[in-house]
Amino acid sequence: MLLLLAKEPEIRLRDVAERVGITERAVQRIVADLEQSRYIERVRTGRRNRYKVHPEMPLRHPIEAHRKIASLIHLVVEG
């Protein structure tokens, strides 16, 4: 989901749920967790949300914590 939000910051959570194959409610919980952990920021634009991913944040898993989200985004989204 993080990569999808990085690639399409204006995507609706309903569309995220459809693409990922989980419920919209599950997507809302994941987004809330990412937002609370400061991995993403929700910016209100009119009636829509825009999601800003913070690429300087470390990956969550302790084994990969030495890497930044930016390296994952570059590998998957931009690569």
C-alpha positions as CSV (number, residue, x, y, z in Angstrom):
1,M,0.0,0.0,0.0
2,L,2.8,2.4,0.8
3,L,4.2,2.0,-2.7
4,L,0.8,2.5,-4.2
5,L,0.3,5.7,-2.3
6,A,3.8,6.8,-3.3
7,K,3.0,6.2,-7.0
8,E,-0.5,7.6,-6.9
9,P,-0.8,10.1,-4.1
10,E,-4.4,11.1,-5.0
11,I,-5.8,7.6,-5.2
12,R,-9.0,6.9,-3.3
13,L,-8.8,4.3,-0.5
14,R,-11.7,2.4,-2.2
15,D,-9.4,2.0,-5.3
16,V,-6.5,1.0,-3.1
17,A,-8.7,-1.7,-1.5
18,E,-9.7,-3.0,-4.9
19,R,-6.2,-3.2,-6.2
20,V,-4.7,-4.7,-3.1
21,G,-7.6,-7.2,-2.7
22,I,-8.6,-6.3,0.9
23,T,-11.6,-4.4,2.4
24,E,-11.8,-0.7,2.4
25,R,-12.0,-0.8,6.2
26,A,-8.7,-2.7,6.3
27,V,-7.1,-0.1,4.1
28,Q,-8.4,2.7,6.4
29,R,-6.8,0.9,9.4
30,I,-3.5,0.5,7.6
31,V,-3.4,4.1,6.4
32,A,-4.2,5.3,9.9
33,D,-1.3,3.2,11.3
34,L,1.0,4.6,8.6
35,E,-0.1,8.1,9.4
36,Q,0.3,7.6,13.1
37,S,3.8,6.2,12.6
38,R,4.6,9.3,10.4
39,Y,5.3,7.2,7.3
40,I,2.6,9.1,5.4
41,E,0.8,12.4,5.8
42,R,-2.7,13.0,4.7
43,V,-3.3,16.4,3.0
44,R,-6.9,17.5,2.4
45,T,-7.4,19.0,-1.1
46,G,-11.0,20.1,-1.5
47,R,-13.1,17.0,-1.0
48,R,-10.2,14.6,-1.7
49,N,-7.2,13.4,0.2
50,R,-3.7,13.4,-1.1
51,Y,-1.1,11.2,0.6
52,K,2.5,12.3,1.0
53,V,4.9,9.5,1.7
54,H,8.0,10.4,3.8
55,P,10.8,8.7,2.0
56,E,13.4,9.5,4.7
57,M,11.7,7.1,7.2
58,P,13.4,3.8,7.8
59,L,11.8,0.5,6.9
60,R,9.8,-1.0,9.8
61,H,11.3,-4.4,10.1
62,P,14.4,-4.5,12.4
63,I,16.5,-6.4,9.8
64,E,15.8,-3.7,7.2
65,A,15.7,-0.6,9.5
66,H,19.0,0.5,8.1
67,R,17.3,1.2,4.8
68,K,15.1,4.1,4.0
69,I,11.7,3.9,2.3
70,A,13.2,5.9,-0.6
71,S,15.3,2.9,-1.6
72,L,12.2,0.7,-1.8
73,I,10.3,3.3,-3.7
74,H,13.1,3.7,-6.1
75,L,13.5,0.0,-6.6
76,V,9.8,-0.8,-7.2
77,V,8.0,2.4,-8.4
78,E,10.7,4.1,-10.3
79,G,12.8,1.1,-11.4
